[in-house]
């Protein structure tokens, strides 16, 4: 994960531990979620889309 190597902080969450999360995310994982805004970016996404999402 090149962006992590450049300082992006990532928290991995196992959706299998929560039925609500599993129902919400199982068909679109991985999902990136911004802590500051709550915005989400669902797979598929490119590195360029991740950079734009983080701006």
mmCIF file of the N, C-alpha and C atoms, coordinates in Angstrom:
data_MODEL
# 
_entry.id   MODEL 
# 
loop_
_atom_site.group_PDB 
_atom_site.id 
_atom_site.type_symbol 
_atom_site.label_atom_id 
_atom_site.label_alt_id 
_atom_site.label_comp_id 
_atom_site.label_asym_id 
_atom_site.label_entity_id 
_atom_site.label_seq_id 
_atom_site.pdbx_PDB_ins_code 
_atom_site.Cartn_x 
_atom_site.Cartn_y 
_atom_site.Cartn_z 
_atom_site.occupancy 
_atom_site.B_iso_or_equiv 
_atom_site.pdbx_formal_charge 
_atom_site.auth_seq_id 
_atom_site.auth_comp_id 
_atom_site.auth_asym_id 
_atom_site.auth_atom_id 
_atom_site.pdbx_PDB_model_num 
ATOM 1   N N  . UNK A 1 1  ? 0.839   -1.177  0.000  1.00 0.00 ? 1  UNK A N  1 
ATOM 2   C CA . UNK A 1 1  ? 0.000   0.000   0.000  1.00 0.00 ? 1  UNK A CA 1 
ATOM 3   C C  . UNK A 1 1  ? 0.882   1.239   0.000  1.00 0.00 ? 1  UNK A C  1 
ATOM 4   N N  . UNK A 1 2  ? 1.188   1.736   -1.166 1.00 0.00 ? 2  UNK A N  1 
ATOM 5   C CA . UNK A 1 2  ? 2.124   2.866   -1.272 1.00 0.00 ? 2  UNK A CA 1 
ATOM 6   C C  . UNK A 1 2  ? 1.698   4.103   -0.494 1.00 0.00 ? 2  UNK A C  1 
ATOM 7   N N  . UNK A 1 3  ? 0.417   4.393   -0.425 1.00 0.00 ? 3  UNK A N  1 
ATOM 8   C CA . UNK A 1 3  ? -0.017  5.591   0.298  1.00 0.00 ? 3  UNK A CA 1 
ATOM 9   C C  . UNK A 1 3  ? 0.231   5.458   1.791  1.00 0.00 ? 3  UNK A C  1 
ATOM 10  N N  . UNK A 1 4  ? 0.125   4.262   2.316  1.00 0.00 ? 4  UNK A N  1 
ATOM 11  C CA . UNK A 1 4  ? 0.416   4.033   3.733  1.00 0.00 ? 4  UNK A CA 1 
ATOM 12  C C  . UNK A 1 4  ? 1.887   4.292   4.001  1.00 0.00 ? 4  UNK A C  1 
ATOM 13  N N  . UNK A 1 5  ? 2.730   3.886   3.067  1.00 0.00 ? 5  UNK A N  1 
ATOM 14  C CA . UNK A 1 5  ? 4.167   4.111   3.206  1.00 0.00 ? 5  UNK A CA 1 
ATOM 15  C C  . UNK A 1 5  ? 4.511   5.590   3.237  1.00 0.00 ? 5  UNK A C  1 
ATOM 16  N N  . UNK A 1 6  ? 3.601   6.443   2.742  1.00 0.00 ? 6  UNK A N  1 
ATOM 17  C CA . UNK A 1 6  ? 3.817   7.884   2.738  1.00 0.00 ? 6  UNK A CA 1 
ATOM 18  C C  . UNK A 1 6  ? 3.039   8.603   3.839  1.00 0.00 ? 6  UNK A C  1 
ATOM 19  N N  . UNK A 1 7  ? 2.588   7.855   4.854  1.00 0.00 ? 7  UNK A N  1 
ATOM 20  C CA . UNK A 1 7  ? 1.998   8.504   6.015  1.00 0.00 ? 7  UNK A CA 1 
ATOM 21  C C  . UNK A 1 7  ? 0.496   8.401   6.155  1.00 0.00 ? 7  UNK A C  1 
ATOM 22  N N  . UNK A 1 8  ? -0.202  7.788   5.212  1.00 0.00 ? 8  UNK A N  1 
ATOM 23  C CA . UNK A 1 8  ? -1.646  7.628   5.337  1.00 0.00 ? 8  UNK A CA 1 
ATOM 24  C C  . UNK A 1 8  ? -1.932  6.659   6.474  1.00 0.00 ? 8  UNK A C  1 
ATOM 25  N N  . UNK A 1 9  ? -2.768  7.068   7.405  1.00 0.00 ? 9  UNK A N  1 
ATOM 26  C CA . UNK A 1 9  ? -3.123  6.203   8.531  1.00 0.00 ? 9  UNK A CA 1 
ATOM 27  C C  . UNK A 1 9  ? -4.334  5.359   8.145  1.00 0.00 ? 9  UNK A C  1 
ATOM 28  N N  . UNK A 1 10 ? -4.244  4.056   8.359  1.00 0.00 ? 10 UNK A N  1 
ATOM 29  C CA . UNK A 1 10 ? -5.294  3.124   7.970  1.00 0.00 ? 10 UNK A CA 1 
ATOM 30  C C  . UNK A 1 10 ? -5.675  2.258   9.162  1.00 0.00 ? 10 UNK A C  1 
ATOM 31  N N  . UNK A 1 11 ? -6.967  2.073   9.357  1.00 0.00 ? 11 UNK A N  1 
ATOM 32  C CA . UNK A 1 11 ? -7.459  1.136   10.362 1.00 0.00 ? 11 UNK A CA 1 
ATOM 33  C C  . UNK A 1 11 ? -8.204  0.037   9.622  1.00 0.00 ? 11 UNK A C  1 
ATOM 34  N N  . UNK A 1 12 ? -7.778  -1.201  9.783  1.00 0.00 ? 12 UNK A N  1 
ATOM 35  C CA . UNK A 1 12 ? -8.451  -2.330  9.162  1.00 0.00 ? 12 UNK A CA 1 
ATOM 36  C C  . UNK A 1 12 ? -9.555  -2.805  10.091 1.00 0.00 ? 12 UNK A C  1 
ATOM 37  N N  . UNK A 1 13 ? -10.753 -2.990  9.530  1.00 0.00 ? 13 UNK A N  1 
ATOM 38  C CA . UNK A 1 13 ? -11.905 -3.422  10.313 1.00 0.00 ? 13 UNK A CA 1 
ATOM 39  C C  . UNK A 1 13 ? -12.455 -4.691  9.686  1.00 0.00 ? 13 UNK A C  1 
ATOM 40  N N  . UNK A 1 14 ? -12.624 -5.733  10.492 1.00 0.00 ? 14 UNK A N  1 
ATOM 41  C CA . UNK A 1 14 ? -13.191 -6.988  10.017 1.00 0.00 ? 14 UNK A CA 1 
ATOM 42  C C  . UNK A 1 14 ? -14.710 -6.899  10.122 1.00 0.00 ? 14 UNK A C  1 
ATOM 43  N N  . UNK A 1 15 ? -15.389 -6.793  8.974  1.00 0.00 ? 15 UNK A N  1 
ATOM 44  C CA . UNK A 1 15 ? -16.837 -6.625  8.982  1.00 0.00 ? 15 UNK A CA 1 
ATOM 45  C C  . UNK A 1 15 ? -17.566 -7.880  9.445  1.00 0.00 ? 15 UNK A C  1 
ATOM 46  N N  . UNK A 1 16 ? -16.891 -9.019  9.465  1.00 0.00 ? 16 UNK A N  1 
ATOM 47  C CA . UNK A 1 16 ? -17.518 -10.264 9.907  1.00 0.00 ? 16 UNK A CA 1 
ATOM 48  C C  . UNK A 1 16 ? -17.872 -10.207 11.391 1.00 0.00 ? 16 UNK A C  1 
ATOM 49  N N  . UNK A 1 17 ? -17.273 -9.292  12.124 1.00 0.00 ? 17 UNK A N  1 
ATOM 50  C CA . UNK A 1 17 ? -17.529 -9.170  13.562 1.00 0.00 ? 17 UNK A CA 1 
ATOM 51  C C  . UNK A 1 17 ? -18.828 -8.439  13.895 1.00 0.00 ? 17 UNK A C  1 
ATOM 52  N N  . UNK A 1 18 ? -19.472 -7.830  12.891 1.00 0.00 ? 18 UNK A N  1 
ATOM 53  C CA . UNK A 1 18 ? -20.668 -7.031  13.143 1.00 0.00 ? 18 UNK A CA 1 
ATOM 54  C C  . UNK A 1 18 ? -21.656 -7.246  11.997 1.00 0.00 ? 18 UNK A C  1 
ATOM 55  N N  . UNK A 1 19 ? -22.823 -7.778  12.304 1.00 0.00 ? 19 UNK A N  1 
ATOM 56  C CA . UNK A 1 19 ? -23.810 -8.095  11.272 1.00 0.00 ? 19 UNK A CA 1 
ATOM 57  C C  . UNK A 1 19 ? -24.240 -6.860  10.482 1.00 0.00 ? 19 UNK A C  1 
ATOM 58  N N  . UNK A 1 20 ? -24.382 -5.721  11.152 1.00 0.00 ? 20 UNK A N  1 
ATOM 59  C CA . UNK A 1 20 ? -24.771 -4.481  10.479 1.00 0.00 ? 20 UNK A CA 1 
ATOM 60  C C  . UNK A 1 20 ? -23.723 -4.067  9.465  1.00 0.00 ? 20 UNK A C  1 
ATOM 61  N N  . UNK A 1 21 ? -22.451 -4.125  9.865  1.00 0.00 ? 21 UNK A N  1 
ATOM 62  C CA . UNK A 1 21 ? -21.363 -3.771  8.943  1.00 0.00 ? 21 UNK A CA 1 
ATOM 63  C C  . UNK A 1 21 ? -21.321 -4.757  7.785  1.00 0.00 ? 21 UNK A C  1 
ATOM 64  N N  . UNK A 1 22 ? -21.500 -6.041  8.075  1.00 0.00 ? 22 UNK A N  1 
ATOM 65  C CA . UNK A 1 22 ? -21.458 -7.055  7.026  1.00 0.00 ? 22 UNK A CA 1 
ATOM 66  C C  . UNK A 1 22 ? -22.531 -6.779  5.980  1.00 0.00 ? 22 UNK A C  1 
ATOM 67  N N  . UNK A 1 23 ? -23.748 -6.480  6.426  1.00 0.00 ? 23 UNK A N  1 
ATOM 68  C CA . UNK A 1 23 ? -24.835 -6.178  5.494  1.00 0.00 ? 23 UNK A CA 1 
ATOM 69  C C  . UNK A 1 23 ? -24.548 -4.917  4.681  1.00 0.00 ? 23 UNK A C  1 
ATOM 70  N N  . UNK A 1 24 ? -23.961 -3.918  5.311  1.00 0.00 ? 24 UNK A N  1 
ATOM 71  C CA . UNK A 1 24 ? -23.709 -2.637  4.646  1.00 0.00 ? 24 UNK A CA 1 
ATOM 72  C C  . UNK A 1 24 ? -22.546 -2.697  3.655  1.00 0.00 ? 24 UNK A C  1 
ATOM 73  N N  . UNK A 1 25 ? -21.514 -3.503  3.951  1.00 0.00 ? 25 UNK A N  1 
ATOM 74  C CA . UNK A 1 25 ? -20.276 -3.432  3.187  1.00 0.00 ? 25 UNK A CA 1 
ATOM 75  C C  . UNK A 1 25 ? -19.884 -4.684  2.420  1.00 0.00 ? 25 UNK A C  1 
ATOM 76  N N  . UNK A 1 26 ? -20.552 -5.809  2.616  1.00 0.00 ? 26 UNK A N  1 
ATOM 77  C CA . UNK A 1 26 ? -20.063 -7.077  2.074  1.00 0.00 ? 26 UNK A CA 1 
ATOM 78  C C  . UNK A 1 26 ? -19.925 -7.094  0.560  1.00 0.00 ? 26 UNK A C  1 
ATOM 79  N N  . UNK A 1 27 ? -20.735 -6.355  -0.156 1.00 0.00 ? 27 UNK A N  1 
ATOM 80  C CA . UNK A 1 27 ? -20.668 -6.369  -1.623 1.00 0.00 ? 27 UNK A CA 1 
ATOM 81  C C  . UNK A 1 27 ? -19.761 -5.288  -2.203 1.00 0.00 ? 27 UNK A C  1 
ATOM 82  N N  . UNK A 1 28 ? -19.187 -4.435  -1.359 1.00 0.00 ? 28 UNK A N  1 
ATOM 83  C CA . UNK A 1 28 ? -18.371 -3.342  -1.903 1.00 0.00 ? 28 UNK A CA 1 
ATOM 84  C C  . UNK A 1 28 ? -17.033 -3.166  -1.196 1.00 0.00 ? 28 UNK A C  1 
ATOM 85  N N  . UNK A 1 29 ? -16.532 -4.219  -0.567 1.00 0.00 ? 29 UNK A N  1 
ATOM 86  C CA . UNK A 1 29 ? -15.247 -4.119  0.114  1.00 0.00 ? 29 UNK A CA 1 
ATOM 87  C C  . UNK A 1 29 ? -14.110 -4.293  -0.871 1.00 0.00 ? 29 UNK A C  1 
ATOM 88  N N  . UNK A 1 30 ? -12.978 -3.673  -0.661 1.00 0.00 ? 30 UNK A N  1 
ATOM 89  C CA . UNK A 1 30 ? -12.693 -2.799  0.465  1.00 0.00 ? 30 UNK A CA 1 
ATOM 90  C C  . UNK A 1 30 ? -13.345 -1.428  0.304  1.00 0.00 ? 30 UNK A C  1 
ATOM 91  N N  . UNK A 1 31 ? -13.604 -0.804  1.418  1.00 0.00 ? 31 UNK A N  1 
ATOM 92  C CA . UNK A 1 31 ? -14.188 0.536   1.461  1.00 0.00 ? 31 UNK A CA 1 
ATOM 93  C C  . UNK A 1 31 ? -13.246 1.424   2.270  1.00 0.00 ? 31 UNK A C  1 
ATOM 94  N N  . UNK A 1 32 ? -12.952 2.588   1.725  1.00 0.00 ? 32 UNK A N  1 
ATOM 95  C CA . UNK A 1 32 ? -12.186 3.589   2.469  1.00 0.00 ? 32 UNK A CA 1 
ATOM 96  C C  . UNK A 1 32 ? -13.183 4.568   3.060  1.00 0.00 ? 32 UNK A C  1 
ATOM 97  N N  . UNK A 1 33 ? -13.019 4.884   4.333  1.00 0.00 ? 33 UNK A N  1 
ATOM 98  C CA . UNK A 1 33 ? -13.919 5.831   5.014  1.00 0.00 ? 33 UNK A CA 1 
ATOM 99  C C  . UNK A 1 33 ? -13.087 6.904   5.688  1.00 0.00 ? 33 UNK A C  1 
ATOM 100 N N  . UNK A 1 34 ? -13.419 8.147   5.405  1.00 0.00 ? 34 UNK A N  1 
ATOM 101 C CA . UNK A 1 34 ? -12.729 9.270   6.034  1.00 0.00 ? 34 UNK A CA 1 
ATOM 102 C C  . UNK A 1 34 ? -13.289 9.489   7.421  1.00 0.00 ? 34 UNK A C  1 
ATOM 103 N N  . UNK A 1 35 ? -12.431 9.557   8.410  1.00 0.00 ? 35 UNK A N  1 
ATOM 104 C CA . UNK A 1 35 ? -12.855 9.796   9.783  1.00 0.00 ? 35 UNK A CA 1 
ATOM 105 C C  . UNK A 1 35 ? -13.373 11.222  9.936  1.00 0.00 ? 35 UNK A C  1 
ATOM 106 N N  . UNK A 1 36 ? -12.748 12.169  9.237  1.00 0.00 ? 36 UNK A N  1 
ATOM 107 C CA . UNK A 1 36 ? -13.113 13.580  9.410  1.00 0.00 ? 36 UNK A CA 1 
ATOM 108 C C  . UNK A 1 36 ? -14.460 13.936  8.803  1.00 0.00 ? 36 UNK A C  1 
ATOM 109 N N  . UNK A 1 37 ? -14.843 13.294  7.697  1.00 0.00 ? 37 UNK A N  1 
ATOM 110 C CA . UNK A 1 37 ? -16.090 13.669  7.021  1.00 0.00 ? 37 UNK A CA 1 
ATOM 111 C C  . UNK A 1 37 ? -17.111 12.537  6.964  1.00 0.00 ? 37 UNK A C  1 
ATOM 112 N N  . UNK A 1 38 ? -16.670 11.299  7.158  1.00 0.00 ? 38 UNK A N  1 
ATOM 113 C CA . UNK A 1 38 ? -17.559 10.149  7.036  1.00 0.00 ? 38 UNK A CA 1 
ATOM 114 C C  . UNK A 1 38 ? -17.761 9.705   5.596  1.00 0.00 ? 38 UNK A C  1 
ATOM 115 N N  . UNK A 1 39 ? -17.140 10.411  4.649  1.00 0.00 ? 39 UNK A N  1 
ATOM 116 C CA . UNK A 1 39 ? -17.261 10.043  3.233  1.00 0.00 ? 39 UNK A CA 1 
ATOM 117 C C  . UNK A 1 39 ? -16.633 8.672   2.997  1.00 0.00 ? 39 UNK A C  1 
ATOM 118 N N  . UNK A 1 40 ? -17.220 7.921   2.057  1.00 0.00 ? 40 UNK A N  1 
ATOM 119 C CA . UNK A 1 40 ? -16.730 6.586   1.756  1.00 0.00 ? 40 UNK A CA 1 
ATOM 120 C C  . UNK A 1 40 ? -16.410 6.443   0.278  1.00 0.00 ? 40 UNK A C  1 
ATOM 121 N N  . UNK A 1 41 ? -15.396 5.641   -0.003 1.00 0.00 ? 41 UNK A N  1 
ATOM 122 C CA . UNK A 1 41 ? -14.998 5.306   -1.363 1.00 0.00 ? 41 UNK A CA 1 
ATOM 123 C C  . UNK A 1 41 ? -14.980 3.787   -1.451 1.00 0.00 ? 41 UNK A C  1 
ATOM 124 N N  . UNK A 1 42 ? -15.880 3.231   -2.257 1.00 0.00 ? 42 UNK A N  1 
ATOM 125 C CA . UNK A 1 42 ? -16.015 1.781   -2.372 1.00 0.00 ? 42 UNK A CA 1 
ATOM 126 C C  . UNK A 1 42 ? -15.216 1.245   -3.550 1.00 0.00 ? 42 UNK A C  1 
ATOM 127 N N  . UNK A 1 43 ? -14.807 0.000   -3.452 1.00 0.00 ? 43 UNK A N  1 
ATOM 128 C CA . UNK A 1 43 ? -14.096 -0.697  -4.515 1.00 0.00 ? 43 UNK A CA 1 
ATOM 129 C C  . UNK A 1 43 ? -15.023 -0.847  -5.695 1.00 0.00 ? 43 UNK A C  1 
ATOM 130 N N  . UNK A 1 44 ? -14.566 -0.742  -6.907 1.00 0.00 ? 44 UNK A N  1 
ATOM 131 C CA . UNK A 1 44 ? -13.164 -0.593  -7.291 1.00 0.00 ? 44 UNK A CA 1 
ATOM 132 C C  . UNK A 1 44 ? -12.744 0.869   -7.337 1.00 0.00 ? 44 UNK A C  1 
ATOM 133 N N  . UNK A 1 45 ? -11.476 1.110   -6.984 1.00 0.00 ? 45 UNK A N  1 
ATOM 134 C CA . UNK A 1 45 ? -10.917 2.454   -7.069 1.00 0.00 ? 45 UNK A CA 1 
ATOM 135 C C  . UNK A 1 45 ? -9.443  2.348   -7.424 1.00 0.00 ? 45 UNK A C  1 
ATOM 136 N N  . UNK A 1 46 ? -8.954  3.405   -8.053 1.00 0.00 ? 46 UNK A N  1 
ATOM 137 C CA . UNK A 1 46 ? -7.544  3.465   -8.445 1.00 0.00 ? 46 UNK A CA 1 
ATOM 138 C C  . UNK A 1 46 ? -6.779  4.320   -7.436 1.00 0.00 ? 46 UNK A C  1 
ATOM 139 N N  . UNK A 1 47 ? -5.473  4.300   -7.529 1.00 0.00 ? 47 UNK A N  1 
ATOM 140 C CA . UNK A 1 47 ? -4.650  5.138   -6.653 1.00 0.00 ? 47 UNK A CA 1 
ATOM 141 C C  . UNK A 1 47 ? -4.980  6.612   -6.873 1.00 0.00 ? 47 UNK A C  1 
ATOM 142 N N  . UNK A 1 48 ? -5.231  7.013   -8.115 1.00 0.00 ? 48 UNK A N  1 
ATOM 143 C CA . UNK A 1 48 ? -5.588  8.407   -8.401 1.00 0.00 ? 48 UNK A CA 1 
ATOM 144 C C  . UNK A 1 48 ? -6.911  8.781   -7.743 1.00 0.00 ? 48 UNK A C  1 
ATOM 145 N N  . UNK A 1 49 ? -7.857  7.857   -7.730 1.00 0.00 ? 49 UNK A N  1 
ATOM 146 C CA . UNK A 1 49 ? -9.140  8.134   -7.089 1.00 0.00 ? 49 UNK A CA 1 
ATOM 147 C C  . UNK A 1 49 ? -8.973  8.250   -5.572 1.00 0.00 ? 49 UNK A C  1 
ATOM 148 N N  . UNK A 1 50 ? -8.086  7.462   -4.993 1.00 0.00 ? 50 UNK A N  1 
ATOM 149 C CA . UNK A 1 50 ? -7.812  7.564   -3.557 1.00 0.00 ? 50 UNK A CA 1 
ATOM 150 C C  . UNK A 1 50 ? -7.218  8.923   -3.242 1.00 0.00 ? 50 UNK A C  1 
ATOM 151 N N  . UNK A 1 51 ? -6.268  9.367   -4.042 1.00 0.00 ? 51 UNK A N  1 
ATOM 152 C CA . UNK A 1 51 ? -5.646  10.677  -3.824 1.00 0.00 ? 51 UNK A CA 1 
ATOM 153 C C  . UNK A 1 51 ? -6.706  11.771  -3.902 1.00 0.00 ? 51 UNK A C  1 
ATOM 154 N N  . UNK A 1 52 ? -7.577  11.707  -4.893 1.00 0.00 ? 52 UNK A N  1 
ATOM 155 C CA . UNK A 1 52 ? -8.642  12.720  -5.028 1.00 0.00 ? 52 UNK A CA 1 
ATOM 156 C C  . UNK A 1 52 ? -9.591  12.647  -3.843 1.00 0.00 ? 52 UNK A C  1 
ATOM 157 N N  . UNK A 1 53 ? -9.916  11.455  -3.371 1.00 0.00 ? 53 UNK A N  1 
ATOM 158 C CA . UNK A 1 53 ? -10.799 11.263  -2.227 1.00 0.00 ? 53 UNK A CA 1 
ATOM 159 C C  . UNK A 1 53 ? -10.214 11.879  -0.970 1.00 0.00 ? 53 UNK A C  1 
ATOM 160 N N  . UNK A 1 54 ? -8.915  11.849  -0.832 1.00 0.00 ? 54 UNK A N  1 
ATOM 161 C CA . UNK A 1 54 ? -8.252  12.353  0.371  1.00 0.00 ? 54 UNK A CA 1 
ATOM 162 C C  . UNK A 1 54 ? -8.047  13.861  0.361  1.00 0.00 ? 54 UNK A C  1 
ATOM 163 N N  . UNK A 1 55 ? -8.258  14.497  -0.749 1.00 0.00 ? 55 UNK A N  1 
ATOM 164 C CA . UNK A 1 55 ? -8.077  15.962  -0.831 1.00 0.00 ? 55 UNK A CA 1 
ATOM 165 C C  . UNK A 1 55 ? -9.210  16.698  -0.192 1.00 0.00 ? 55 UNK A C  1 
# 
